[in-house]
Amino acid sequence: MAAVCVFCASSTTLDERWLELARQVGVELAAAGHALVSGGGRVGMMGTVALGARSADGYTLGVIPESMIGWEIADSGSDELVITDGMAARKNVMLARSDAFLVLPGGLGTLDELFEVWTTAALGQHTKPVVVLDIDGYYTGLLDWLAGLVPLGFVRASAMELLTIVTTVPEALDALSRCRTPMV
C-alpha cells in the first residue's frame, strides 16, 4: 500500500464542486489501495478527501499542528492522528510518512506544501513523485510563470521535470501508479 499525501484547501467557503473533487480523490485513492496522508483537519477539501477515503475503507493518517486543532478541527476520525508542535514539523512528518504527493486546488497553505516537497525533491533530498492536478486550468498560470523562469536561469529545467501535471482524477491515479519511485 502506498501512502499518498494530498495537499488541498482547508477553506470552509468553497464551492461544492471543489468538495466533490476532494471526495472523489479520496474514494479513488482508497479504491486503488493507497493510504491517505492529509493535513489532519475536518474542514474544506482537506476533511472531505479524508471522508471520501474512509467511505471506501481507506486508511487515513492526519497530521495537524497543535495550534491548528481548533482552526481546522482535528480529524478525530483518522485511523492515525499525529499532532505536531508547528507547521514546519507537520510538513516534515507528511514528507517522511508519504510515498508520493498529489496537489489539488488550494491556497497559500497548499502552495507552501507544494513548494516544500518540490524544492526538497529538486535538491535531491527525496525522489518521491509530485503530481499536480491542474483541473480546469487551476494551476496553469502559476505553471506557465514558473516555466518562464527556466530560460531566465531562476528555475532549472530538471526541477520543472520533477512535476507531473495532470488534468483529471483518473490521470492523477494513473500517474501515481506509474511513478518511477517505488511506493511502499
Buried (B, 14 or more C-beta within 10 A) or exposed (E): EBBBBBBBBBBEEBEEEBBEBBBBBBBBBBBBEBBBBBBBBBBBBBBBBBBBBBEBEBBBBBBBBEBBBEEBBBBEEBBEBBBBEEBEBBBBBBBEBBBBBBBBBBEEBBBEBBEBBBEBBBEEEBEBBBBBBBBEEBBEEEBEEBEEEBEEEEBEEEBBEBBBBBBEBEBBBBBBEEBEEEBE
